[in-house]
Amino acid sequence: MIAAAPMLAEIYLSLAAVFGLLTLRWVLVSQDGWDPINRRFLFGVRVTIALFVGRLLQAGTGAELFRIVELMAAGLIPLAVLLLTEGLLRRHAPFWIKTFVAGGTALFVITAFWYSDSVDPPRLIGLLAFQMVGFCLAGWLIVTRDRASLSAGENVTVARLGFSLLVFIPLGAGDFLLIYWGLPIQFSALGVLILCWLAIGLSRAHAGHGMTLLQMGMTILASVVLGGLIGVLVAVDRDGVLVIIALIMSTLFLAAAVSDARNLQNEAQRIGLLRHMATARVDEPVGFLRDLRAHPLVEGAVILRDENLSDLDAEVIDRIFAAAPVLRKAAPPALGATAEEHITYLFDRYRATHIMRVADAPRILVALSMPSLNTSPNTELELEVVQRMAALISGQAQPPL
């Protein structure tokens, strides 16, 4: 089992890289898969997924035939990096750089079909040199870019790409120089996971470079400390410690990438409420709220009129919604036993988590089933704005547009 540990670690790291890349792909597609920059990014993501899938298939089956996929993807990576760099910088690379990358890509994609290692190590050394030079050329384009021609957000994106290349170069080189450096496993998956985390984090406009570097540094430090401690406790050698650190670090960066992707999805849903307020019709309150039923955060929306409330005391209803225009099941107002009975009836009858007042004459309420709002203060506030706008629209009594 100990002898098989490096192989199991290789499989785990490759799987983590694939899941991280799939998470990044989901984020890019959900934002806008047809955006020119995103399409270039997606090309690089697919190429890198192919590389790690080929590595997984080879490690899992032992069949050298799968080296074709791995070697082809490795040969395409400099091209993917150059295409993305050109798109982000909004300018073409010099002709000699394009010629070098195109020629190298063609050479190593073709030689990938010679999957036997009889041409190695010369081919692997050449592929390593091609990748490293390609990364350095992309880095040179980034460093010498015209910052004034790019927006602040574009400069942040380009800078993070350059930093990702800086991190990936030694880790990628380690894959080729595994034996010469005495490394137990291939560490390039860590660079890919860091790239995925940084790329997903580009949508967090509030996160600056300093906070990003601090988070990454703390993750790496925690992995090294925890891995070293476990290595001491289980009494493994240097290679064992490196494997443990790599497994911990890959898990932490994958978890961070998935968490950030989930946060982006939640933010997009919350923005949906603001978009609803900005684009909805404003001629009458029911029309304003009708489209709310299709919102991802809303599991159910029922419009209640006087005929639906005939079993309840109208004065008590008015008193309840005067105190809480947006009535929350999690925090109802304390208005006495009679009001509590009315509140319990409304929530149980319509299986709602929120009920808000829209209009008084005629009385209109909307019962919403939005359990995710119970832990989302920002969206609770947005729901209060929706209620306020609906109440204002109902009071204006303006003619239809």
N, C-alpha and C positions, 0 to 999 in steps of 0.2 A: 504493500500500500504506500509506503514512504517513497519507493522508487517511482510510483505512478503519480506522485503529487505534482511534479512540474507539468505533466500532461493534463491533469485535471485542472490545474490553474490556468493553463493555456486556453482550455475550452471555456472556462468560466469568464476569463477576460474577453475572449472573442464574443461570447454571448452578451456580456455587458455592453460591449461596443456596439453590437447590432441593435440592442434594445435602445441605447442612447441615440443612435442614428435614426431609428424608426420614430422615436419621440420628436427629434428635430424635424424630421420629414413631416410629421403630423402638424407641427406648429407652422411650418412654412406653407403647407397646403391649406390649412385653415385660415391663414392670414390672406393669402392670394397666390395660389399655385401658378397663375399665369403671369404674374409680375416678372418682367425681364430679369431682375436681379435674383428673385426667388428661383426662377427656372435654372439659372446658372448654378445657384447654390444646390438645388435639387440634383443636378447632374453630378456634382461632386459627392453628394450624400449617397447617391445610388452606386457610384463607383466604389466608394469606401465600404458600403454594405457588401458589395460583391467580393471585395478583398477578404473581409472577415468571414463571409459565408464559405468561400473557398478554403480558408484556413480551417474552419470548423469541420467541413466535409473531409478534408485531408486528415485532420487529427482524429476524427471519429471513425473513419473507415480504413485509414492507412493506405488508401489508393493514391498513388502519385499523379494519377490522371487529373485530379482536382487542382494540381499546381497550375494548370493552364488558366483557370479562373483567377487564382491568386496573382499570378505573374502578369496577366493582362490588366487587371485592376491596378496593380502597382505601377505599371507603365503608363496608365491613363491619369494618375493622380496629378503630376505636374501640369498637364493640360487643363484639368479641372480647376486647379489653383490659379493658373494664369487667366482663364476665362472669367472666374469670379473676381479676380483683382481688377481686370479691365472694366468689368461692369461697375464695380464699386467706385473706381476712380473716374469713370465716365470718359475714358480716353483709351486709345489703342496703345499697346506696347510697341516699342521699336521693332522694325522688320527683322533684325537679326535675332531678337529674342523669340519672336514667333517662329522663325525658321528653325532655331535650335530646338524648341519645345516640340514642334510638329515632327521634325526628323527623328528626335529621340523617341517620341511616342510611337511612331510607325515602326521603328527598329525593334523596340522592346515588346510591342504587341505581337509582332510577327514571330519573334524568337520565343514568345511564351508557349507556342505550340510544340516547341522542343522541350517537353516537360521533364525529360531525363536530366539528372544532375551531372551528366558527362561534360557539359559546357560550363559547369561551375567549378571554382569560384569566379572565373573571369566575368561571366555574365552578371552575377550578383554584384560584383564590384562595380561594373559599368552601370547597372541599374541604380545602385546606391549613389554613385556620382551624379547620375542624371537627376535623381530626385533632389539631392542636396543642392545642386546648382539651380534647379528649377525653383526651389523654395527661396534660395538666396536672391535670385532675380526678382521674384515676386516681392520679397522684402525690400529690395532696392527701389522698386517702383513705388512701394508704399512710403518709404522714408523720403524720397525725392518728390513726392506729389505736391501739386499746387493746392495748399490748404485753403486758400482764399476762394478757389473755384467750387469748393464743397461746403455744404451746410455743416452746422455743428454736429448734428446727428450722424451725417455721413462720415465726418472725421472720426467720431467715436467708433463707428462700425469698422472703418478701415484700420484704426489703431488696434482694435481687438483682434482683427484678422492677423495683423502683423505679430501681435503678441502670441497668438496661437501657433503661428509658424515657428516662432522662437522657442516655444515649449516643445513643439513636435519634432524639430530637427534632431536633437540628441536621442529622443526616444525612438524615432524612426531609424536612425543610424544604428541603434542598439540591436534592432531586428536583424540587420545584415552582419553585424560584427559580434553576434551572440557568442561565438566560440572564442574569438580573439579577446573579447572583454571579460570572458568568464562569467557570463550572465546565465541564470537558470532558466529564464523564460523570456518571451518577447514582450516588451513593455509599450509598444506603440498604441495599444488599446487605451492606455491611460491618456495619451495625448489626444486621441479621438474623443474621449469622454470629456476632457477639459474643453476641447473645441465646441462640443455640443452644448455644454453648460454655458459657455461664454456666448455662443450664438443665440441660444434661447433667451439669455439675459439681455440681449440687445433691445428687446421690447420693453424693458424696465427703464424708462427714461430717467427715473429718479435716482438710479444706481450709478454713481460715478466710477471713474477708474480706481480711485482710492479704496472705496468700499469693496469693489470687485476683487482687487488684489488682496485685500485683507481677508475676505471670505475664502479665497483660494489658498492663501498662506495658512490660515487656521485649519483648513481641511487637510492640507498636506502635512502640517505639523502634527495634528491629531493622529493621522494615519501612521506617521513614523514613530511617534511615542507609543501608541497602542501596539503597533506591530513589534517594536523592539521589546516591549514588556511581555507580550505573549511569547516571543522567541526565547526570552530568558526563562520564563516559567516552564515552557515545554522542552527547554534545552536543545534547540536546533542550531545548525551552523549558519554561516552567513547567507548561503543560498536560501535556506528556509526562512530566515528573517525577511529577505527581499521578497519572497513569494507572499508571505503573510502581509507585508506592507502593501504590496500591489493589490491583493484581494480586498483589503480594507479600503484603500483609496478608490478603487474602481467602484465599490459599492456606494461609498459616500457621494462621489461625483454623479453616479447614475441616479441616486435618490434625489440629489439636488436638482438635476435636470428635469426629472419627472415632476418634482414639486413645483418648480418654476413654470413648467408647461401647464400644470393644473391651475396655478394662480392666474396665468394669462387667460385661460378659459373662463375663470370666474370673473375676471376684470371685463372681459368681452361681454359677458352676460349682463354685468351691472351697467356697462355703457349702453346696452340695449334699452334700458329704461330711459336713459337720457335721450337716446335717439328717438324713442317713442314720443317723448314730450316735444322734441324739436320738429317732428314731421307729422304728427297726428292732426286730424281735423279739429277745429276749434269752434264749430258752429253749435254743437250741443254736447252735453257731458257724456251721454251714453255712447255716441259715436267716438268720442275721445278715448273711452275706456275699452271699446269692443276689441280692438286689436291687441289689447293686453293679454288676452287669452292665449295668443300664439307665442308669447314670450317664453324662452327656455326655463326661466325661474318659476313660472306659474304652472302648477299642475292642475288647477281648476279655477274658474272664475264664474260666479253666478250673480246676475243682476237681480236685486230684490226690490220690489215695489210695494205699495201699500197693501195690495191684495195678498202678498206673501207674508205680511206681518200682521194680519188681522187678528191672530190669536194673542198678540202681545199688547201691552198698554202703551199707547202712543206717547204719553207724557214721560214714561220711564225710558222709552227708546230715545226721545229727544234729550233727556237728561244724561244718558250714557254717552251719546255722541257729541254733546256739548263739552263734556269733560275729556273725551278721547276721540277726535275725528277719525283717527286710524286706531281701531281697537285691536289689541294684540292678545292672543290667547295666552301667551307666556307671561304677560304683565297687564292684567285687566285693572281698571280703576276700582278703588274701594268706595262703593256708593250705597252700601246697605244690602240686606238680604234679598229684597225684591229685585234690585238691579243685577245682583249676582245670578239669580235664577234666570233672568232674561238673557244675560251674557252666556251662561252655560247652554241654554236652549239654542241660541243662535249658532254657537260654535259646533255643538253636537249635531244639530239638524243639518247643517250644510258642510260639515267636515272641513271647516275652515281654520286657518291659522291667523288670518287677518280679515277684518271687516271694516270698510271705510265708508264714510258718508260722502255722497256725491251731491245730492240736492235735498232741499227741505220741502219745497212746494212745487210739484208733488215730491213726496219722500222717495229717495232712491239710495239704496245701499249696494255695495259690491262686496261679496264674500270671496276671498282668495285663499287658495291652498298653496302656501309658499314656505315649506318647512326650512329651506335653506336660508331664509332671511333671519331666522332666529339667531344666527351667529354672524350676521353681516350688518354691522351698524351703518355702513355707508349706504347700503341699499335700503335699509329702513328709512333713512333720511330721504332718499330719492322717492320712496313710496309716499312719504308725507308730502313731497312736492307735487307728485301726481294727484294726490287727493286735493291739495290746495288749488291746483290749476283747474281740476274738474269742478270744484265748488265755485270758483270765480266765473268759469264759463257758464254754469247754470244760473248765476246771478245776473249775468250781462243780458241774457235774453236777446242776443243779437240774431238777425235773420240769417238763414243759411247762405253760405258763400256760393 
